Amino acid sequence: MSVTIEGQIDIAGPVGKLLHRRRLHNATVMQSFGIDPVSGDVFVLQVMEDGIQLAGETAPVSYDTRKADGDLCLTRLTEAGVKTGYMYLRGFGHGVSLGVENRAGTIWLWTETASKPNSKNEGYGSAVTSFPYAAGDVVTYGTTRHTQPYTPDPAARFITPTIDRATNELVLRFSLNGTHWERYDLAKAANGVWEPVQRITPALPSAVFQGYASHAGILYTLQGEAYSAANPLPGNTYLTAIEWATGNLLDRQFSAAAPGLEYREPEGMAVSVRGGVPHLHFGFACEDPGPRTCTVVSLSGAPETDGVKVLTDWQPITLAAGVSVDQNAPQGRLISLAGTTTLQLSGGVKGSFDADTVLGYLPDSLTPSVTARANVPRNNNGGYSVARVEAGPDRELRLFGGRSTNVITWAQLDSFSAAWR
């Protein structure tokens, strides 16, 4: 436990999951994400992929040109990882951070805009703006489709926004003789009134910056790089907690979350509040080679009770064909036992399993990045009374041990408890 002030989420705490290896509308690396506070839908930003031709463009455009121009793709996903829409943003930036606001049922998105190329000819925002979500729409910088862009200073660069839901504030990060974070009243900013509440310039350790979030007086940052020969497993992902009141670093922790992912580049942070409990989420771009996918893991602000914290409450498991319920429907949850994330299953299955078989399919929130396994009771046949069950990173729940000479007719999952990563 590494919490020093009230409201701080423990960045050394046990990790759960929101999304697991989900394809986005484009095949490029996710850059950031935000979460609708009402529906829980996840909005993900990425640089547009190679070869797309939008209306008004005379030919397909290369990825390098899209990156230099700051052209972005926005994908909308449900909490279950189902893609429900997308947008394109031209001339906006690199997509380093994203704020999602729900105004009486209308989704407003806060992003960087007014893209300008850096020394590597990569476009980054020099202002921030907002616009309502509209599936399939194309928003071009400099049109009336977005609000009047704002910059804290004409010389500021790399300007990005996020939303602090605890304080109803818009938080900006920007470079201006150093890297600064600044807070604004969200309602006033939405009406074009920009009055800085506070600016801090924390001394963040040097590393590749990948995202940030703010909640209840704490600023959180994400740093690190993808797996490579120079950065092998367990990687170099770090989370940092900074106190807004002082600008001081409260905590800095290495994260080995989701070690089994391919590529595993840390990308993006956001906070959601569910049932009054805050959750700090951070993302990883996955797959090597692409198409890249999106994984989002979570740290819960829920308290522990006698060393136990519920990270993900009971979720149903969809059964495969030929598998039926025995007494109680199979379900699973994630809990922390003495700081270790643990997958627990319950319920029972029946059928005629004469070979290793798929029992069902896990929701994203229960899917590990490294296979979790445990032994469970089964019908006693020829002296065999246990079978092995595995929860895999492919979302499949498998049963092992059935043979034509030793058919499994039922298995109970209540004893399944395994370390989950």
N, C-alpha and C positions, 0 to 999 in steps of 0.2 A: 504494500500500500504506500503510495507516494503522494498523498494529498496533504497540502499544508494550509489551504484556506477554504472556507465554505463555498460550495458551488463548483469546485474544481473536479473535473473528471480525471480519474486515475489513468494516466497514459501508460502505466506499467501493468495495468489490469488484464484480466483474461479477455480474449478476443472472440467475438461472434461474427456473423456474416449477414449481409443484406443481398448482394448479387454475386453470382458465381459464373465467371467465364461467359458473359453474355455478348453476343454479336451486336454491334451498333449499325447505324445506317451506312456508314462508310467504314473502310477497312483499316483506317489509320489509328494511331495511338490515341486513347482518351487523354484529354488534358485536364479536365475538371468536371465536377458534377454538383448539382444542387437538388434539394428535395422539397416538393410541395408540402407545406405544413398541414394541408387538409386531406388530400388523397394519399399522400406518401409516394406519389409518382416521382421517378428519378429522371432528371434532365442532364444529359452528358454532352460536353463540348469536345470537338476534335477538329484538327485541320482537315479541310476537304481533300479527298483522295484524287489520284491521277485520273485524267480522262473524262471528267464531267463537263458537259456543255449546258449552261443554263440559258434561259430565254434572253435574247439580246446579245449573246456571245457568238462570235462568228465561227468558232471551232472549239473542239475539246481543249481544256486547259490542263497543263502539266501540274504535278504535285508541287514542284519547286516554285512555280509561279504562284500557285495558291498560297503556299507558305510565305512567300515574300510579300504578297498582297494582303495577307491577313484574312483569308477567306475560310470560314468555319462551317462545320456541320453540327447541328443540334439534334440529338435523338431523345425521344421521350419513351420511358419504360415504366411498366407497372412495378409494384413491389415484388411481384413474382417473376420479373424479368422479361415480360412480354412487350415487344416494341409496338407502340400505338401511334407513332407519328414522328415527323422530323421537320426541320427547317434548314435553310441555308442563310448565312450571314456573310456579306461581301464587304471587305475593307474594315473588319472589326479588330483583328489581332490574332493572338496565339491561343486564347481560351484558357488562361492560367487559373481563373476563378470565376464563379458564377453565383448570383443571388437569385432565389426563387421566391416571389411574393404572390400571395393569393388575396386579391381584392374582391370580396363578395362573389367568389366563384370564377373570376377571371385571373388567369395566370399572367403575371408580369415578370419578365426576365431582366436582370441587371447584368450587363457585361461591359468589358472594355470595348472601345471603338476608336475611330480615327487612327487606324493602323499606320505605323511608321517602321521601316526596316531598321534592324540593329546592324552591328558590324558583321554579322554572319548572313545578312540579307534575309532575316526572318522577321515577319511583321509582328509588332506588339502594339497594344493600345496606348494612345496618348491622352485619352479621356474616357469617361464612363457614360453610359446611357441606359435606357430601359425601353421595353416594347412589349406589347401583349403577345402571348403565344398564339400562333395560327398554323395548324398542321399544313405542311406542303408549301408554305410561303417562303419567299426570298426577300430578305431585308438588306438593303444596300446603304452603306454609310453615306450621310449627306442628304437623305430623303426625309420626307415627313413621316415615314413609317416608324421612326424611333424618336424619342424625346430629345430635347436640346442637350448636346453633350456638355459635360462638366469636367474641368480639370482644376486641381488645387493650385496649380501654378503653370504658366505657359511653358516653362522649361521642364516640367515634370514629365517623366517617361515611365513606361511599364506600369500603367495605372490599371488596377483591377479591383472589383468589388466583391463583397460577401455580405450576408445579413445576419445580425445577432438577434435571434428571436426572443431572448430573455429581456433585452433592453429596447427592442424595436428600433434598432439602429442600423444604418448602413455603414460598413467599414471599408475603407479604401486602403490599398497598399500602393506605394509609388516610389520611384527613385528620383531624388533631387539632392545631390551632394550627400548621398547616403540613402538608405532604405527606411521609409517611414510608414507607419499605419496611422490612420486618422478616422475618428468617429463622427457620424452625422445623425441627426434625427431622421428616421426613415420617412415618416409622413411628410415632413417639410421638404426633404430632398425630392420626393415624388411629385411635389408641387413646384419644383424649381427653386426652392429656397435652400441655399447651401450655407449652413452656419457650422463650422467645425466646433465640436464639443471638446476634443482632446487630440493631441498628436503625441505619439511615442516613437522613439528610435532605439529599439532594444538591440543589444550586442549579440546577435544570433551567430552561433558558431559557423564557420565557413564550410559550406557543402552545397550540392546542387539543390536549389529551392524547387519544391514541387506543389505547394499548396498551403492554404491556411483556412482557419475557421475561428469564430469568436462566439463565446457564450458566457453570460453571467459574470462578467468581469475578468475573464481569462481569454487570452489569445493563444491559439494552438497553431503550430506550423509543422509541415512535413518536408523532409529532405531525403535525398538518396538517388540511387541510379539503378538501372536494370541489371540483372545478372549478366556477367560477361567473364572472359578469362581473367580480367583484372579485378572483377568483383564477383567472385563465386559465392554460392550458398554458404552462409546465411544472408549475404547481401550487406548493404550499408544503409538501411532505412532507419531514420531517426525522427522521433516526435519530440516537440518541445512545448512546454506550457509557460506562458508569460503573463504576469499580472499587469492588467491595464492601469491600475492605480499608481504603480511605481515604475513600470517598464522593466522590472526585474525578472530574470529567469527563475521560475519556481521549480522546474523539473525538466530533465532531458533524458529520454530513454531510447535505447536501441529496440527495434521491433523485428521479431522473427516471424510475424504473422504470415499465414498461408505460404509456408516454405516450398510446397510442391508445385507452385505455379511455374509455367514456362515464361521466360523473359522477366516478368515480375518487376516492372518499373513503377515506383510509387508515383501516383498522379491524383491530386485533388483531395480536398477535405470538405466536410459539411457537418452540421449538427441538426439532428431531428429530435423532437420531443414527442414521446408516445406514452399516453397514460400518466403524464406528469413527470416521466423519467427522461432525462436528456441522454442522447446517444451521440458519441463522436465517431464519425465515419471517415475512413480514408481509403483511397482506391489504388488499384494496381492495373496497369495495362499488361495483357498477357498474350501468349502464343509467340513462338519463334520457329519458323517464319510466320508471318501473318496469314490471313487477316487477323488483326489484333482483336482481343476481346476485353471486356470490362469486368473486373471483380471489385467489390466494395466490402470491406470488413468493418467491424463496429466494436467500440468500447462503451460499455453501459455505465451510466451514472447511478444505477440502482444500488442500494445498500446491501451489505452481506448480512445474513442471519446465521449465526453459529458456523461461520466459515463457508456458507453456501450462498451463491448468487445466481438467480435465474437470468440467463442471457437471452434465450429464445424460448418462449412458452410452447406448450404442446402444439405440434403441427401435424396434420394428417399426412400419411404416406400413400400415394396412389399405387394401387396394386396392379401387377402385370396380368396379362391374360392367363387363365388357368389357375390363378391363385385366388382363394376366397378367405373371408374372415372366419377365424375360429374364436368364438366367444366375444372378444373385443377387437375393434378395428385397430390396425397398427398405426402408431404415431410416434413422434420423437420430439425431443427438446434438447437444448444446450444449457448446461449449468456449469458453474465454476465450483470445483471442490478444492479448497485450500489453494486457490490461484490457478488450478489447471482446468482448462476447458474440457468438458466431458460430454459426450453424446450418450443420451439415454433413450432407449426404445421401450415401448410397451405394446400390449396386444398380442394377437396370435394369428397364424396363417394355417391353412390346410389345403391339401391337394394331393397329387400323386407325383412326387418328385423322384424320378429314377435317374437323375443326372444333376450336376451342378446347374443352378437355375437362377434367373432374376425374379426376385419376389415383388419388387416394386421400384418406385422412383422417388427420390428425395427432393423436397423443395430446396431452392437456393440457400435458404437460411440454415439448413442442416448439412449441406454438402461440404465435405472436407477437401482440402487440397492434397492430403496424404491419406491413403486408405486406413480406416478405422475398423477393427475386427474384435469379435468376442465369441465365446461359445454359449449356446443356448440349449435348453431342453428340447427333445424331440421324442417321437414314439419309440419305445424300446423294441428294436428288431435285431435279433441275433446278438444281443448283448451291447449294442450301440444305443446309448441314450442321450448323446449330445451331438450337436452339429455346429459348424462354424458359419457365422453370418458376417458379411463385410459390407461396409458403407464406402463406396468409392468416389473418387473425384469426377467420375463420369455421371454422377447422380444416381447410379444404380445401387440397389440393395440386393445382395446376392446371398444365396443359401448354398453351402457346400456339404457334400457327403452322401447325397442320394445316389443310389445305384440300382440297376435292374434287379440285383440280388439283395438289395437292402433299401427298399423304397421308404422315403420319408413321407408320412401322411399328415403330420402336423408338427409345428414348431412354435414354441412360446418365446416371445421377444422380451419379456419383462426383466430378464437377467442381463440383457445387453447393456453394458456400461463400458465405454472405451475412451481413451484420450483422443481428442479431436484437434486437428491442426489445419 
